[in-house]
Amino acid sequence: MNWSAALPTFLITLREGVEAALVVGIVFACLQQAEQQKLHRWVYLGILSATVASFVVGLLLNLGIQGLQTSEYIYAPVFKQLFEMGLGVIAIAMLSWMLIWMTQQAKFLKAEIAGSVKSALEQNHKAAWAIFSLIFIAVFREGLETAVFIVAKFSEGWIPVVGAIAGLSMAVLIGMLLFKWSIRINLQQFFQAMGVLLLLIVSGLVISALRHLDAAVVAFSQINSTVHHTCGLDNTSCVLGPLIWDLSGILPDRQFPGILLKTLFGYTQKLYLVQAIGYLLFWVIVGSLYFRSLSQPTQLNPATKPN
C-alpha cells in the first residue's frame, strides 16, 4: 500500500488546520474576556457546519469525477481529464493565494479577529449568528482548499484521506497546546517551514495539471481519427512539446524512492518541455512572491487574551 500518498494531504491539512485553530482560539479568548461563554456553542456549531460543508463539496467533486469515469458518453474521457485539470488549477490558485495572503496578513490576524468578535458582540441578539458566521467562513475557507486538493489527488485512492485526517488531528492538538495549555510554539517558524513544503507540493500540481491536459488531447485524438496523426510523434507530447528526460529505467515514479519524490515534489519519470516551463514559471512568480512576503515582520504567536 502506497502510504506516501498521505504525506501531501497530511502537510496541507496540518497547515490549514493550524490556521483555522488560530482563528478559533482567538475567538474563544475574546469571548472568555467578554464573559460571553454562552456563545461557545455557536463556535462549535460553526466548526461542525464548516467541516460538514467542506466534506460535502469534496464528495460532490469526487462524484463528478466518478460519474465521468463510468459514463458511456463518447467524450467522457476527455471531460474527465479536463475536469481533473481544472481541479488542479483551482487547487494551485487557492493554495498559492493562501500561502501569500496568510504570510502578509499574519501580523494583523489577532487584531482583525478581535475586532470582528467585538463588532459581533455589539449586535446583541444577532451576536450568536455573527460569531457562527465568523467561525464558519474561517474554517470553511481552509476546509474548501483542503477538499479541492484531496479530490485533485484522489486518483491515488483513499490514502490521501487518511493523511488529511492525521493532519487535522495534529492541528487540533497544536490548537489545544496553544490555547488550552498555554504552551508557546514558534508559529512563525512553523508557517515558514510549512510554506516551503507546500510550495514544493503545489508546484508538483502544475506538472500534474499539464499532464491531464495532454491526456485530454490524447483522448480527443483517439476519438477523432482526423486529428490522430498530429498527436504524439516519437518523443513529442500532444501539447507538452519534446521530451526533456526519461528516467523510467533509473528512477521510476511508481517505486521507492521515486514515488516519494512524486508524491511530495511532483517528480515525474518523464518530463516534457511545457511541464518544465510551467514548473519554473510557478517558482518565478508564486515562489518569489512568497519569499518576498517572508521578509515582512509577522506576529503569529497569539496570546491567550486579546489586547
N, C-alpha and C positions, 0 to 999 in steps of 0.2 A: 504493500500500500504506500502511495506517494505522500508522505506526511509533509514533505517540503512545500506542498501547495498551500499549507495552512499558515506559513510564515508571513506572506504579504498581508493577508487579511488580519492576522494577529497584530501586526505592527500598526496597520491603519486603524483598526478598531481601538487599539490601545491609545493611540494619539487622539483620535476623535472622542473617545470615551473620557479621557482625562480633561479635554477641553470642555465637554459637557459637564463633567463633575465640578470643574471650577465655577461654572455659572450656577449650578445647583447649590454648591456650598456657600457661595457668596449670598445667594438669595436666602438660604436658611439663616445665615449670620445676621442679615438685615432684619429679617422677621423676628429673630431672637432679641435683637437690640430694641426693636419697636414693641416688644411684648405682644406680638401677634402670632403666637404659636398655634392658634386656632386655624390659621391659613396653611399650616404644614400639609394637611391632607390634600390641598389643591396643588401643592408642589408634586406630591407623589402621584396624583392623578395626571398631571401634565407629563411626568416621566413615562408613566404606563401608556398613556394615549399616544405619545410620540413614538415610543418603541413599537407599539402595535401598528401604527400607520406606516412606519418605515418597513416593517416586515411585510405588510400588505402590498406596498409598492414594489418591493423586491420580488414577491411572489407573482404579481401580475406581469412584471417584466419577464420573469423566467417562464411563465405560462405562454407568453407571446413567442419566445424562442422555441419552446417545445412544440407549440402549435405549427410553426413554420417547418420544424424538422419532420413532423409527421404528416404534413399536408401533401395532398396529391396534386396540388396546383403546379403546373409545369415550371413556373418561375419561382416557386417557393424556395429552392436552394439559393437563388440569387438574393431574394429578400432577406433570408436568414443571415447570410453573410453581411449584407448591408446593415441589418438591424444590429448585429453584434459589433460592427464597425462603429455605428452611431453611439452605442453604449460606451464603447471605448473612448470615443471623442468626448462624450459628456463627462465621463469619469476623469479624463485628463484635465478638462476645463475646470470642473468643480474642485478637484483636489489641488490643482495648481493655484487657483484663486484662494482657496482656504489657507494654504501654506503662506502665501504672500500677505494676505489680509490679516491673518492672525498675528503674524510677526510684527506687522506695522501697527496694529491696534492693541497689542497686548498691554502696553503701558497705560491705556485708558480703560481697560476691561473692568476693573473693580469699580472705578468711579461711575462708569456708564451704567453698570448693572445696579449699583446702589441708587443712582438717580432714578432708574426705571422703577425700582421697588418703591421708592419714596413717592413717586407720582402715582403708582398703583394704589398705595395705601390711602392717598388723599381722595380717592374716588369713592370712599365709604362703601356703599352697598355693591359697587362694581369691583371692589378690590379683589375678591376671590377670582373673578373671571380674568382680571388683568394679570394676576400672578400666574394663573393657569396658562394664559396665552404666552406670557414671557417664557415660561419653562418649556411649553410645547414647542415653540418656534426654535428655541436654542437647541433642544435635544433632537427635534425632527431634522433640523439642518444637518447635524452631524450624522444622524441615522440614515438620511437620504444619500449622502455622499458615500457612506459605507455600503448601503444596499446596492447602489449602482455599480460600485467597484466589484462587489461579490458576484453580481449577475454577469458582469463582463468577464469574470474569471470562472464562471460556473461550468465551463466545458471540462474543467478538471475534476468534476464530481462534487460530492458533499464535503470533502476535506476542507475547502476554504471556509465553510460554515463553522466547522469545529474551531478553526483558528479565530474566527470572529467572536465566538462565544468565550474562548480563552482570553482574548484581548479585552473584551467587555468586562469580564470578571476581574482582571488585573486592574482595569481603570477604576472600577468600584472600590477595590482595595486601596488604591492610591488616594481616592477621594476621602475614604474613611480615615486614612493616615493623616491627611491634611487637616480635615475639619472636625473629626470626632476625637482623635487622639492628639491633635496639635503637634504632629511630628513634622519638622521642617524638611522640605525637599527642594533642591535647587531646580525649580521648574524651567528656568531659562535655559540651563544646560540640557535638560531633558528634551524640551521642544526643539532646540537647535540640533541635537543628535538625531531625534526622530525625523526632523525636517529633511536632513541629508539622506537618510534611508528612504523616506517617502519619495524624494526626488528621483532616486535610482529606480524605485518600483514604478513610478508613474512614467518615467522615460521608457521603461520596457513596454508600457501600454501603447506608446507611439508605434513601436515596431509591430506589435500585435494588431493594432487597428489597421495599419497599412497591409498586413498580411490578409486580413479579412476583405479588404478592398480588392486585392489581387484575386482572392478566391471567388469573389462575386463576379469578377470579369471572366475568370476561367469557367465558372458555371454557366454564365450567359453565352460564352463562345461555344460551349458544348451543346447547348440547346439550339443555337442558331449556326448552322453549318456555313452560312455565308461569311461569317467573320472568324471561323475556326482557324483558318490558315494564318491569321495575323497575330495569333496569341502564342507566346511562349516558344520562341525558336531557340534551340540549343540551350545555352545557359542564360538566356534573357527571359525575364518575367514578363507577364502581360502588361503590367503598368509600373513595375518597380525597377525597370531597367536591367542592366547587366549584373551578373553575379559577382560580388566582391570576394567572398570566401566561401568555401565548403569544407567545414571541419567535421563532417559527419563521421569520418573514419578515425578522427583523432579525439574529438571531444563531443560525442553525440549529446543532444539536449534531452534525451529520454533516459539517460543513465547518469548515475552519480559520478563526478560532481557537476556535470553539465546541467542536469535537471535542477540542481540547486541554484546555479547561476541564472538559468532561465526563469525560475520562479521569482527570485529576488531582484534581478537586474535586467531582465528582458533579453538575456543571451539567446542567440539563435544559431544553430549549426550552419544555416545557410542565410547569408546576409546579402541583400541587394542594394544597389546604389541609392534608390529613393528612400529606403529604410534608413540607411546611414545618414543621408542628408536630413531627414526628419528628426532623427535622434540628436544630431548635432545642433540643429536649429532649436530644439526644445531646450537644450542646455544653454545655448547662447541667449535665448530670450527669457525663459522662465528661471533657469538657473541663475543668471546674472541678476534678475530682479530679486530673487530670494536672498542671495548672498549680500546684495546691497542693503536689503532691509535688515539684515543681521547687524549692520553697523550702527543702527539706531538704538539708543538705550531703551531697555524694557524693564518692567517691574511685574514679573509674573508670580512672585511669591505672595499669595494672598494672606492677609491677617484674618484671624478668626472673628474679628469685629471690624465693621466698616468704619471709615473715618466720619 
